[in-house]
Amino acid sequence: MAAVFGKRHSRLYFADGTFTLKAEDGTYYNVNRELLILKSDFFCGMLSLPIPGHPPLRLNQTSKELLQKAKEAGLDGTSDETAVKFPPHFTSSECDIFLEFIFNILPWTKDSPGLDRLCALLKTCDFYAVESGMEYATHHLENHPDLRAALRYQLASTYHIARWAHRAFREMMLASILDLSLQEEAWLGWDAYRVLVRTHAQVAKYRLTLAFFPPDVVHAHFCYDKAYCQSRWEANWVGLTGGLGTLLMDEVSGAEMHDGLSEMEVPGMTGECRLLTITSIQDTPSEKSLLRKEEQLVETAVEALIKTWA
């Protein structure tokens, strides 16, 4: 008999367990084989295979009979000596969290689970193909208050959750690239960080262009002085309280400015011309709108990154 090194888990080594697992630090777990098969596609495939050298299992065989046949065949997981090892990149804490979820012994709380616990659950349930665990983790991570945008992107790229990548980039575009910590840069990785820097630069260039070159005025038929009306529009647009100020000082994005144009006052401009001009800007299709280009730059950058995940 092989020597056994390690310790049995205080809560996850059940006396009536039928399947033994071992963490990298030597911790042993003894749990219910059938429930693992039920919850995990990975274990369903692994533990439902025929036992070498034995006739096919009958559907009416009891768990004890199945376990006895497995032991006779020396099947892994039937004792501490033959415990199935968790992957070496799983910590014992992650193994605990995974099994606590599978066997429904997580402590109940009305608050969202901790960020570390949810990330561990996402990691382990993805590996072992536990759909219910993936759904649980993504549900609670969706609006978790402690989940920073850079980490959200890392999770998005690791588990191919495209909507999180778009959300993370939109959030990071609202802050200065200089505010990113070393940890956040590491979460992003070089490719995503480079794309983020380039997109920030593209948006800055776009804002300069938009701020200094006002959209064309649409004049009413009875506009009494088109040149003066145009000059009032341009003066207001490039003023510190107009497009120039709001865009250059990052007070609003192009999209926010688009949505707030109806409230923009232009002293001296004919009221009908102002209304026609603003309506013309707002009615321009999104793909052609100057004020929507910032969104397009971000979306294009993220879509390009998502294509590299495959």
N, C-alpha and C positions, 0 to 999 in steps of 0.2 A: 504494500500500500504506500502511495506517495505521501511524503510529509506535507502537512498543511501549515502554512504560515499566515498569520493575520488574526483578525477578531471577527466575531459574529455581531452584526448590527443589533443594537438594543431594541429597536422597534420593527425592523423589517426582516427579521429572521424568524419566520413563523414555525411553530412546532409541527404544524400539519402542512407545511410547504412541500411542493413537489418539483421545484426547479431552483437550482442554486446558481447564483451569479457572484462575480467577484470584481470589486473596484480596483483601480490601479494601486491604491495604497494598502491593499490586502484585506479590505473589509468584505465580509461575506453577507449575502442576502439569500434568504430562502423563501420563495413566494409561490403563488398558485400558477401552475403552468397553463391551465385552461383559460384563466382570465387574461394572461399575456397574449395567448393566441387570439382571444376575442377582440382585444383592444388594438393589437399591433399587427399590421400586414407583414412586417419583417419577421416577427416571431411566429406568425401563422404559417408562413412559408417554411421557416427553419424547423419548427417543432412538429409539423404535420408530415414530414418526410417519413417514408417507410424505414423501419429499423433493419439495418443490414443483417442478413442471415436468418431473418424471421419472416414467417408468413404475414401477408397484409393484415392490418389491424381490423377487427370487426367493430361496427358502429355501436354494438351493445356492450362492449367491454367496459368495465368500471375503471375509474382513475387508478385504483390500486393495481389492477391487472396491467394497465398500460405502463405504470411506473415500474412494476416488477420486471416486465419485458425490457424496458429501457435500461434498467440496472444490469440485467443479465447480459445485455449487449454492450455494456460499458459506455452507454451514450452520455455525452457531455451534459453536465447540469444535473445529474442525478445524485450528487453528493458534493461535499466540500472538496474532495480530492479531484473531482472532475468538473468543478465549477466553470461555467462559461464566463469569460472575461469581458467586461465592458471595454470599449475602445480606449486606448491609452490617452487620448486627448480629452477624455471625460474625467473631471475631478470627482472625488467621492461625494462632494456636495451636490453636484449635478446628477449623479446617480440616485442620491436620496430624493431629490426633487422629482425626478422622473418616476420612480416607483411610488412615491407618495401620491402623485397624480393618478397613476394607473390603478392603485388600490384605494383611491378615494379617502385618504387619511390626511389631506391637507387641512390645517386649522381653518375654521370658518371665520370669515371677517366680511363686514359690509364694505370695507375699503378695498381699493384695487391692490392686488398683490405687489410686492416689491419688484423693482425693475430687474435686479439680478436674478430673482426667481423666475420671472417671465422669460428672460433671455435664455436661461438654462433650460427651461421647458421647451422653448422654441428649438433650441439646438438638439436636444435629445429626441424629441418627438419627430423632428424632421428626419433624423438618422434612422429611427426605428419605425417610421411610417405610421405614426399614431395621429390620425386625422383629427380626432376630438381634442387632442392636446394642442395641435397647431391652431385650431379654431379658438380654443380657450385663450392661448397666449396672444394671438393677433388681436382678438377682441379687446383684451385689457391693455394692450400696447397702443391701440389705435389713437387714444387721446391721453396717454399716460403723462402726468405732469412732469416727471423726471426724465423723460426720453428726449435727449437733445437731437437736433436735426442731423448732425453728422453721424451719430450712432444709428438713427433711423435709416439713413442712407446705407450704412454698412449692413444692417439687417435686411434691407430691401434687396441689395445685391446678392447677399448670401442665400436668401430664401426666395428670390425672384418675385418680390412683391412690388410691381411697377408703380402702383398708386403711391406707395410710401416714398419712392425715389422722387417723383414729381413734387410731392408735398415737402420733402426735406430740402430740395433745391430752392423752392419758392421761399422757404423760411430763411435759408442761408443768404439769399439774394437781398434780403431786407436789412442785413447787417454788413458791416465792413469786413472785408476779407482779413484785415489785420487783427480782428477780434478773435479769430480762431485760435484755440489752444493747441499745443503739440499733440495732446490726446485726440482732439477732434480731427487734426490733420491725419493722424494715424488711422482713425476710424474710416476716414474717406479713402485713404490709399492714394498713391501717386496719380493714377489716371483721373479719378474723380476730382482730386484737388486741382490738377492742371486745367480741367474743363471748367471748374468753378471760377478759377482766376481769370481765364480767358473770357468767360461769359460776363463776369463783372466788368472787365475792360470794354467789351462790346456794348454793354448797357450804358456805361459812362459816356462812350462816344455817341451813342444814339441820343442820350439825354442832352448833350451839348448841341447836337444838330437840331433837335426838336425845340430846344429852348431859344435858340437864336434865329430860327427860321419858322415864323408863325404859319399856320395853315392859311390858305387863301380865304378871303372874305367872299361870301355870297351876298350880293347887294339886292335889295328890294327894287322893284321897278321905279318907285317914286323916290329913291334915295336922292336927296338934294345936293349932296357933295360927296361923291364916291372917294375922291382922293383924301378928304378930311376923315371920312369914315374909316378908310383903310389905315390911315396914320394913327387913329385912336386905338384901333384893334391891335396894331403892331406895338404901339407904345405900352399898352397894358400887358400884352403877352410877354414882352421882354423885361418888364418891370419886376422888381423884387417881390411884389405881391402877385404877380402873374405867373406864367409858365416858367420863366427863367428862374425866379426865386424858388418856386416849389420844387422844380425838377433838380436844380443844381444843389439845393440844400437837402435833398433826399427826404423832403417832408411828405411827398406822395409819389407813387409810381405813375407811369403813363396811364395804366388802366384806371387808377383811382382818379386821376385828373379827368379822364374821359367821362367817368360816371358823375363827376361833380361839375362838369361844364355848365349845366343848367343854372347853377348858382353864381356863375362868374359875372360880375358887374363890369361894364366897359363904359366909363363916363365919357360922354361926348359922342359916342357911336349911336347911329340911328337904331332904335329898338328893334325894328323889323329886320334890319340887316344882321344885328346880333343874333336874333332868334334863328334866322335862316342859316347863318354860318355855323352855329352850334349844332343845329339839327343835322346839317350836312355832314359834320364831323362824326356825330354819334350814329348816323345811319350808314356810314361807310362799312362795308363788310369787314369782319375781323381780320381776314387775311390781307386786306389792303390798307387797314387803318394804321396811320402813323403812331397813334396813341396806344395801339395794341402790339406794336412791334416788340416791345420789351418782353411781353408774355411769350411771343413767338420765339425769341432768342433763347429763352430759358427752356421752353418745351422742346425745341430742336436739340439743344445740348443734352438734355436728359434722355431723349429718345435715342440719341447716338450712343450714349453710355449703356443703355439697356440692351442694345444690340450686341454689345461686347460680353454680356453675361452668358450667352449660350455657349 
